Amino acid sequence: MNVYPSLLSDSVSVLQQQLDAVQDVDDISTVQVDIIDGIFTDNITITPADIPLLDFGRFQYDLHLMTVEPLDYVYELIVECDKTQVRACIAQVEKLSYQASFLEEVIQQQWQAGLSLDVFTPLSTIDDASWRHMTVLQLMSIEAGEQGRKFRPQIFEKITAAQKIIAQLDHKVELIIDGGIGQEEASQLQQREVDSIVVGSALWTAEDAAVAAEYFLKG
């Protein structure tokens, strides 16, 4: 199971410290950068214009867009990012008007294209056509927008339902779970054969983030 450290802050210096803290963990190759506009939810982070200020080193990164109209942010990211280091671009569907347009633009950039559902958003929100084009499905196990919230166990039922849909597709869709994940939750998710987890506060509140990351990687 992949472990993706979550980077959620309005401070470039804080994010750089977090990146540096896990840079030497060999089995981590991807981090997830959260971009929140202060409208989607009552929080705010760095913007696409801040991303060039970060030194990702050897990491690729995913972009998790918790914004009104995520497609507008894709256009900004195309201008601002080193596109070779972007692995995936994932949009929360709740404020996304046109799933197809978002996925098409992301795919055109040769990034993996994904959609993310808040913990209470049903799978039926995803358009039938979107399943055929996306390569990442992220399920939030908390209410999106802030680290440190409590893991919601009802996510397990949604995981099972999502895996049944994915199994019927003719291409691979990576299933990522994000939010409130500690050691116990990570173990439960691994047993349910999810592909990847996003971990934030459990790393950044630990005495040593690299050591904490190794525990997650060992399962």
Backbone bond lengths (Angstrom), bond angles and torsions (degrees), N, CA, C in turn:
res aa  C-N    CA-C-N  psi(-1)  N-CA   C-N-CA  omega(-1)  CA-C   N-CA-C  phi
1 M - - - 1.462 - - 1.524 109.06 -
2 N 1.328 115.90 129.16 1.461 120.51 179.07 1.522 110.99 -75.12
3 V 1.331 115.83 146.95 1.456 122.18 175.55 1.526 107.79 -119.83
4 Y 1.339 115.90 120.84 1.452 121.82 179.72 1.533 108.82 -113.07
5 P 1.316 118.98 109.98 1.471 120.15 174.04 1.524 111.15 -60.37
6 S 1.325 115.35 137.56 1.455 121.63 -178.65 1.524 110.41 -97.05
7 L 1.326 116.18 129.08 1.458 122.63 -179.68 1.521 108.22 -111.05
8 L 1.340 116.19 104.12 1.465 121.30 -176.96 1.526 108.48 -133.05
9 S 1.319 115.77 103.71 1.462 120.91 179.81 1.522 108.64 -166.88
10 D 1.335 115.28 159.13 1.467 119.40 172.06 1.527 111.27 -95.55
11 S 1.329 116.69 6.95 1.463 121.92 -177.34 1.525 110.77 -112.13
12 V 1.308 116.63 118.79 1.466 120.73 176.72 1.517 110.53 -62.04
13 S 1.325 117.77 -39.61 1.464 120.45 -177.69 1.525 111.35 -65.93
14 V 1.333 117.90 -38.68 1.464 120.69 176.63 1.527 109.95 -63.51
15 L 1.306 117.09 -45.74 1.465 120.30 -179.92 1.526 111.19 -63.06
16 Q 1.329 117.26 -38.42 1.457 119.39 178.99 1.521 110.63 -65.48
17 Q 1.322 117.25 -39.98 1.467 120.36 176.41 1.520 111.12 -60.98
18 Q 1.313 116.92 -39.50 1.460 120.39 179.12 1.528 111.05 -67.74
19 L 1.310 116.40 -43.51 1.471 119.74 176.33 1.529 110.91 -58.67
20 D 1.312 116.36 -46.45 1.463 120.47 -179.21 1.529 111.78 -63.91
21 A 1.340 116.60 -31.92 1.465 120.47 -176.34 1.515 112.78 -67.44
22 V 1.348 117.34 -26.35 1.477 119.71 -178.44 1.524 112.34 -114.88
23 Q 1.322 116.68 8.88 1.464 121.03 -176.34 1.527 112.54 -59.77
24 D 1.326 117.62 -30.88 1.469 120.54 -175.83 1.528 113.37 -95.11
25 V 1.322 117.31 7.60 1.467 119.83 176.19 1.530 107.63 -84.98
26 D 1.331 115.69 103.30 1.463 121.02 -168.81 1.521 113.77 -58.75
27 D 1.319 117.41 -35.26 1.462 120.13 -174.11 1.521 113.42 -84.23
28 I 1.310 117.21 1.93 1.463 120.55 171.37 1.526 107.92 -101.13
29 S 1.323 115.49 121.42 1.467 120.21 -179.77 1.519 112.42 -118.99
30 T 1.342 115.98 -13.15 1.462 120.67 -175.26 1.520 109.94 -136.02
31 V 1.320 116.26 138.58 1.466 122.08 172.19 1.527 107.41 -118.57
32 Q 1.334 115.44 161.76 1.461 119.09 178.28 1.525 109.70 -116.20
33 V 1.322 115.93 125.22 1.456 122.68 178.99 1.522 108.46 -99.38
34 D 1.324 116.39 120.82 1.457 121.93 178.13 1.523 109.64 -90.50
35 I 1.318 115.10 132.20 1.463 121.19 174.79 1.523 107.79 -121.39
36 I 1.344 115.39 115.96 1.462 122.72 -177.77 1.523 107.75 -123.46
37 D 1.327 116.11 135.55 1.464 120.20 -171.62 1.525 114.71 -96.45
38 G 1.338 117.84 -0.56 1.453 119.97 -178.34 1.514 113.79 82.01
39 I 1.323 116.89 -4.39 1.465 122.27 178.89 1.522 110.22 -109.77
40 F 1.319 116.13 -46.33 1.466 120.49 176.75 1.529 110.34 -54.37
41 T 1.320 115.28 -43.62 1.453 122.11 174.75 1.522 108.07 -148.46
42 D 1.309 116.65 164.31 1.462 121.19 -173.42 1.524 110.99 -80.31
43 N 1.309 114.17 67.03 1.464 121.84 177.95 1.518 106.23 -158.59
44 I 1.316 116.80 162.42 1.454 120.05 178.57 1.520 109.14 -147.56
45 T 1.313 115.53 146.53 1.463 121.40 -176.51 1.528 109.12 -128.64
46 I 1.313 114.66 -167.98 1.453 119.50 170.21 1.529 109.40 -62.47
47 T 1.309 115.89 164.35 1.463 123.01 178.36 1.527 109.09 -109.85
48 P 1.332 118.24 169.42 1.462 119.21 174.92 1.523 113.99 -53.23
49 A 1.333 117.42 -33.16 1.465 120.76 -179.27 1.522 112.49 -66.22
50 D 1.339 117.31 -20.58 1.462 120.83 179.49 1.526 113.18 -84.01
51 I 1.301 117.56 -18.13 1.467 120.35 -172.77 1.530 112.91 -60.62
52 P 1.340 119.90 -39.50 1.470 118.63 177.92 1.532 113.76 -62.27
53 L 1.328 117.68 -15.00 1.465 120.71 179.15 1.530 112.05 -79.37
54 L 1.335 116.32 -11.50 1.466 120.86 -179.01 1.521 110.70 -94.52
55 D 1.314 115.37 138.84 1.463 121.70 173.81 1.520 107.87 -99.89
56 F 1.331 116.12 103.73 1.463 120.73 -177.97 1.527 112.42 -81.83
57 G 1.320 116.71 -8.11 1.458 118.88 179.81 1.518 110.84 59.72
58 R 1.323 115.74 -127.11 1.470 121.36 -176.92 1.522 112.93 -84.24
59 F 1.333 117.63 -6.04 1.461 120.78 -173.82 1.527 112.49 -77.13
60 Q 1.333 114.12 143.53 1.450 120.63 157.37 1.526 107.22 -86.12
61 Y 1.321 115.73 165.10 1.458 116.44 176.61 1.523 111.51 -141.74
62 D 1.335 113.55 147.22 1.448 122.38 170.92 1.522 108.10 -97.60
63 L 1.311 116.07 149.52 1.457 122.50 176.98 1.524 108.21 -112.59
64 H 1.321 116.06 121.30 1.466 121.98 179.42 1.517 107.45 -108.31
65 L 1.328 115.86 110.21 1.460 121.77 -172.47 1.528 110.38 -97.73
66 M 1.323 115.39 105.88 1.463 122.15 174.69 1.525 106.91 -105.67
67 T 1.325 114.91 77.82 1.458 121.83 -170.92 1.523 110.00 -142.64
68 V 1.314 115.01 164.30 1.458 120.38 165.91 1.527 107.66 -75.26
69 E 1.308 116.83 129.12 1.467 124.16 -178.94 1.530 112.42 52.13
70 P 1.322 116.75 72.92 1.472 120.92 -179.40 1.525 114.17 -55.68
71 L 1.327 118.31 -27.04 1.455 119.39 -179.36 1.523 111.76 -59.92
72 D 1.328 117.09 -35.31 1.466 119.59 177.38 1.523 111.06 -59.83
73 Y 1.319 116.22 -34.86 1.464 120.66 179.98 1.524 111.32 -74.32
74 V 1.320 116.92 -29.81 1.469 119.62 175.86 1.521 109.84 -60.26
75 Y 1.313 117.01 -42.84 1.467 120.12 179.51 1.528 110.72 -61.30
76 E 1.323 116.84 -39.33 1.467 119.99 176.56 1.522 111.09 -65.98
77 L 1.316 116.42 -42.03 1.458 120.67 -178.34 1.521 111.63 -64.04
78 I 1.322 116.53 -35.94 1.467 120.22 178.66 1.522 110.29 -58.65
79 V 1.320 116.36 -37.34 1.465 121.53 -179.55 1.520 111.61 -76.74
80 E 1.336 116.55 -40.83 1.462 121.06 -168.43 1.530 114.72 -89.53
81 C 1.333 117.66 -31.51 1.471 120.18 -169.24 1.518 112.80 -87.64
82 D 1.330 114.61 153.32 1.457 120.64 162.61 1.528 105.42 -77.74
83 K 1.307 116.16 101.14 1.461 120.24 -169.33 1.520 113.05 -63.41
84 T 1.320 116.82 -20.20 1.466 118.91 -178.96 1.528 112.08 -71.62
85 Q 1.332 117.76 -20.72 1.462 119.47 -179.74 1.522 113.21 -94.34
86 V 1.320 116.92 -9.66 1.459 119.97 177.92 1.526 108.53 -79.23
87 R 1.325 115.74 126.62 1.462 120.54 177.95 1.521 110.73 -94.02
88 A 1.349 115.86 -46.92 1.461 120.76 -175.94 1.517 110.03 -147.08
89 C 1.310 115.30 154.50 1.457 122.04 173.37 1.526 107.12 -127.07
90 I 1.340 115.76 123.45 1.455 122.67 -169.54 1.522 108.61 -125.37
91 A 1.323 117.59 127.21 1.462 121.85 -178.16 1.522 110.97 -111.51
92 Q 1.327 115.77 136.13 1.461 119.53 166.08 1.526 108.09 -65.83
93 V 1.331 116.68 131.98 1.459 120.03 -173.58 1.527 112.90 -79.13
94 E 1.326 117.40 -17.31 1.466 119.67 -168.34 1.530 113.93 -63.35
95 K 1.341 117.27 -28.76 1.464 121.15 179.23 1.529 110.90 -120.32
96 L 1.335 115.50 26.76 1.466 121.72 -178.81 1.525 108.24 -106.23
97 S 1.324 116.99 114.15 1.465 120.59 -175.08 1.520 112.44 -73.78
98 Y 1.332 117.10 -41.11 1.460 120.58 -172.94 1.526 109.90 -129.66
99 Q 1.321 115.93 97.55 1.454 119.92 -178.58 1.528 111.40 -60.83
100 A 1.324 117.42 -42.60 1.468 120.76 -176.49 1.524 111.32 -61.01
101 S 1.324 117.14 -43.07 1.467 120.27 -178.30 1.522 110.84 -64.70
102 F 1.328 116.05 -41.13 1.461 119.70 177.84 1.521 110.66 -61.31
103 L 1.329 116.63 -51.17 1.464 120.16 -176.30 1.526 111.22 -62.80
104 E 1.319 116.59 -41.08 1.467 119.88 -179.94 1.525 111.89 -61.79
105 E 1.325 116.87 -42.58 1.470 119.92 -178.87 1.520 111.24 -67.06
106 V 1.329 117.01 -40.65 1.463 120.55 178.99 1.527 110.68 -65.18
107 I 1.305 116.52 -44.43 1.468 120.70 179.02 1.518 110.56 -61.56
108 Q 1.318 116.75 -36.91 1.469 120.71 179.20 1.524 111.70 -61.96
109 Q 1.328 116.52 -27.85 1.469 120.68 177.59 1.525 112.32 -82.47
110 Q 1.343 116.05 1.38 1.468 123.01 -177.60 1.530 111.72 63.96
111 W 1.338 115.30 31.94 1.452 122.01 171.62 1.519 108.48 -102.43
112 Q 1.313 116.48 156.24 1.454 119.14 170.82 1.524 108.34 -70.57
113 A 1.317 115.85 138.92 1.461 121.43 -174.07 1.519 109.60 -109.18
114 G 1.332 115.68 129.83 1.458 118.94 -176.05 1.513 113.72 -139.30
115 L 1.321 114.37 159.28 1.449 122.85 172.82 1.515 108.94 -122.68
116 S 1.320 115.66 147.65 1.462 121.57 -178.97 1.522 108.87 -125.75
117 L 1.333 115.04 137.85 1.456 121.51 -179.90 1.521 110.11 -113.51
118 D 1.327 116.15 131.56 1.453 120.03 173.66 1.524 109.17 -62.91
119 V 1.319 116.15 163.48 1.464 120.15 -171.73 1.524 112.35 -59.87
120 F 1.322 118.23 -29.74 1.464 121.09 -178.53 1.530 113.05 -102.01
121 T 1.325 117.48 5.16 1.467 121.48 179.43 1.525 109.40 -88.56
122 P 1.341 118.69 124.68 1.466 120.23 -176.01 1.531 112.91 -73.73
123 L 1.309 115.31 155.61 1.464 121.05 177.41 1.522 111.91 -60.71
124 S 1.326 116.63 -27.37 1.459 120.72 -178.79 1.524 112.44 -64.63
125 T 1.344 117.43 -11.76 1.465 121.32 176.82 1.524 111.18 -66.55
126 I 1.309 117.05 -25.81 1.466 120.70 -179.75 1.525 109.53 -76.80
127 D 1.326 116.83 126.15 1.466 121.95 178.50 1.531 110.09 -63.10
128 D 1.318 115.71 149.22 1.470 119.87 178.54 1.531 110.99 -57.05
129 A 1.319 116.90 -41.72 1.468 120.34 -178.57 1.516 111.80 -65.85
130 S 1.342 117.01 -29.97 1.463 120.25 -178.21 1.529 111.30 -65.32
131 W 1.321 116.80 -36.11 1.463 119.58 179.06 1.528 111.03 -59.49
132 R 1.328 116.74 -31.40 1.462 120.41 -177.53 1.524 112.81 -76.70
133 H 1.337 116.65 -18.27 1.463 119.43 -173.92 1.528 114.20 -111.49
134 M 1.301 117.62 -28.19 1.464 118.03 -175.41 1.525 110.38 -81.17
135 T 1.321 115.03 152.16 1.460 121.21 177.96 1.520 112.18 -118.60
136 V 1.331 116.68 -0.19 1.459 122.30 176.95 1.525 109.02 -135.51
137 L 1.330 115.96 131.97 1.458 122.13 169.50 1.515 107.32 -122.26
138 Q 1.316 115.86 120.91 1.461 120.60 177.96 1.527 109.15 -111.07
139 L 1.317 116.17 127.74 1.453 122.33 176.71 1.520 108.54 -110.18
140 M 1.329 116.18 122.61 1.456 120.69 177.32 1.527 109.58 -78.60
141 S 1.319 116.01 132.50 1.467 121.04 176.57 1.530 110.99 -102.41
142 I 1.311 114.83 12.72 1.470 123.92 170.26 1.529 106.36 -140.74
143 E 1.325 116.49 176.09 1.458 119.40 169.21 1.523 107.90 -76.14
144 A 1.307 115.99 127.12 1.463 121.78 -171.61 1.515 112.14 -62.29
145 G 1.354 115.10 143.03 1.449 119.25 168.70 1.507 117.50 126.42
146 E 1.335 117.83 -9.48 1.468 118.04 -177.76 1.519 109.52 -157.24
147 Q 1.330 116.63 138.85 1.456 120.73 175.59 1.525 110.40 -79.60
148 G 1.334 115.54 157.56 1.458 120.44 175.64 1.514 114.53 94.03
149 R 1.322 117.79 -0.87 1.451 120.52 178.33 1.531 110.64 -79.28
150 K 1.326 115.80 160.87 1.458 121.18 -173.74 1.523 111.49 -81.93
151 F 1.324 115.05 135.00 1.465 123.48 177.06 1.525 110.08 -59.26
152 R 1.335 115.64 134.19 1.466 121.29 -179.20 1.534 109.75 -101.61
153 P 1.323 118.55 111.99 1.470 120.17 -175.35 1.516 114.40 -65.55
154 Q 1.340 119.31 -16.08 1.460 119.55 177.81 1.523 112.38 -64.85
155 I 1.325 116.19 -9.94 1.464 119.46 177.21 1.519 111.96 -63.25
156 F 1.328 117.64 -24.84 1.465 119.93 -176.40 1.528 111.58 -62.60
157 E 1.314 117.20 -38.29 1.465 120.35 178.12 1.524 110.70 -64.52
158 K 1.337 115.94 -40.11 1.467 119.57 179.19 1.524 110.93 -67.87
159 I 1.321 116.79 -36.32 1.473 120.57 177.11 1.520 110.16 -58.93
160 T 1.314 117.03 -47.87 1.464 121.13 -179.61 1.526 110.91 -59.43
161 A 1.330 116.14 -44.12 1.463 120.11 179.87 1.529 111.32 -65.06
162 A 1.328 116.41 -41.42 1.465 120.11 179.30 1.523 111.22 -64.54
163 Q 1.312 116.86 -41.99 1.470 120.25 -179.81 1.527 111.30 -62.30
164 K 1.325 117.77 -34.37 1.470 120.76 178.12 1.531 110.28 -66.32
165 I 1.333 116.48 -40.67 1.465 119.48 177.90 1.520 110.80 -66.23
166 I 1.328 116.09 -46.75 1.468 120.92 -177.97 1.526 110.89 -60.69
167 A 1.316 116.84 -38.21 1.470 120.89 -178.78 1.528 112.03 -62.50
168 Q 1.319 117.66 -22.73 1.458 121.51 -178.72 1.525 113.05 -90.38
169 L 1.337 117.04 -7.20 1.460 120.82 -179.54 1.522 110.44 -80.09
170 D 1.327 115.42 162.22 1.465 119.66 -179.96 1.523 111.86 -97.63
171 H 1.334 117.32 14.52 1.454 120.55 177.23 1.529 108.77 -148.03
172 K 1.309 115.43 163.90 1.456 121.75 -177.91 1.525 110.27 -77.44
173 V 1.327 115.79 132.55 1.461 122.44 170.70 1.524 107.61 -122.72
174 E 1.318 116.05 118.23 1.460 120.85 179.13 1.528 109.66 -72.44
175 L 1.321 116.93 128.08 1.457 122.16 178.33 1.523 108.96 -99.90
176 I 1.335 116.01 116.11 1.458 123.50 -178.86 1.528 108.75 -113.64
177 I 1.331 116.27 136.75 1.459 121.64 174.63 1.530 107.68 -114.05
178 D 1.336 115.17 134.49 1.464 120.67 -171.79 1.522 109.83 -135.55
179 G 1.351 115.94 124.99 1.453 119.60 168.60 1.511 115.71 122.41
180 G 1.330 115.99 121.28 1.460 121.49 172.54 1.514 114.82 67.54
181 I 1.310 117.06 24.78 1.467 120.52 -173.17 1.521 110.68 -91.25
182 G 1.324 115.56 118.56 1.453 123.33 171.04 1.516 109.55 -109.06
183 Q 1.321 116.74 -169.26 1.459 120.46 -176.95 1.530 112.12 -60.74
184 E 1.316 117.29 -45.00 1.468 120.16 -178.83 1.524 111.34 -63.09
185 E 1.323 116.30 -44.88 1.458 120.02 179.94 1.523 111.08 -65.54
186 A 1.326 116.95 -38.69 1.460 120.40 178.19 1.521 111.01 -60.93
187 S 1.305 116.73 -41.51 1.458 120.83 178.52 1.531 111.08 -63.01
188 Q 1.327 116.33 -42.76 1.465 120.34 179.01 1.524 111.07 -64.61
189 L 1.317 116.78 -38.73 1.459 120.48 179.75 1.524 111.74 -69.63
190 Q 1.317 115.95 -36.65 1.462 119.23 176.49 1.523 110.85 -64.20
191 Q 1.314 116.97 -40.02 1.459 120.50 177.14 1.528 111.91 -61.64
192 R 1.318 116.16 -29.73 1.464 120.97 178.95 1.520 112.17 -89.46
193 E 1.318 116.58 7.02 1.459 124.02 170.78 1.534 112.97 61.91
194 V 1.337 116.27 37.68 1.466 117.62 170.30 1.527 107.78 -72.00
195 D 1.310 116.05 155.46 1.467 119.73 -175.44 1.521 112.52 -78.13
196 S 1.348 115.45 -40.86 1.461 119.20 -169.84 1.520 110.16 -150.89
197 I 1.344 115.37 154.52 1.454 121.14 173.49 1.525 109.25 -129.74
198 V 1.324 115.01 150.06 1.460 122.08 174.72 1.520 107.28 -107.68
199 V 1.327 116.58 125.79 1.465 121.63 -174.94 1.522 108.84 -123.48
200 G 1.331 115.67 128.54 1.451 120.16 -179.39 1.511 112.92 -118.69
201 S 1.327 117.26 -86.15 1.466 120.98 -170.98 1.523 112.84 -61.66
202 A 1.329 118.33 -29.80 1.469 119.92 178.57 1.526 111.70 -63.39
203 L 1.328 116.42 -25.81 1.469 120.16 175.07 1.519 110.97 -85.19
204 W 1.333 115.81 -48.63 1.466 119.46 -168.26 1.518 113.29 -78.57
205 T 1.324 117.87 -15.29 1.470 120.11 174.32 1.521 112.10 -96.60
206 A 1.333 117.21 -4.30 1.468 120.75 178.02 1.531 110.06 -74.68
207 E 1.310 115.68 156.93 1.469 120.17 178.15 1.517 110.73 -62.89
208 D 1.328 116.42 -36.75 1.461 121.93 179.20 1.522 107.16 -136.39
209 A 1.328 116.87 108.92 1.467 120.60 -175.89 1.523 112.02 -63.36
210 A 1.323 117.53 -35.65 1.458 120.65 -179.37 1.522 111.11 -65.94
211 V 1.322 116.59 -42.11 1.462 120.54 177.95 1.524 109.75 -64.71
212 A 1.325 116.81 -43.24 1.465 120.58 178.34 1.524 110.73 -60.73
213 A 1.327 117.35 -40.93 1.454 120.88 178.70 1.522 111.57 -62.21
214 E 1.314 116.90 -39.64 1.465 120.61 178.94 1.521 111.02 -62.51
215 Y 1.342 117.11 -37.91 1.467 119.59 177.32 1.516 111.13 -61.12
216 F 1.339 116.58 -42.77 1.461 120.07 178.45 1.525 110.72 -63.49
217 L 1.301 116.32 -41.12 1.461 120.39 -177.55 1.525 112.11 -67.65
218 K 1.317 116.78 -30.69 1.468 120.31 178.63 1.511 112.01 -75.51
219 G 1.345 115.88 -15.56 1.465 119.30 178.68 1.510 113.01 76.55
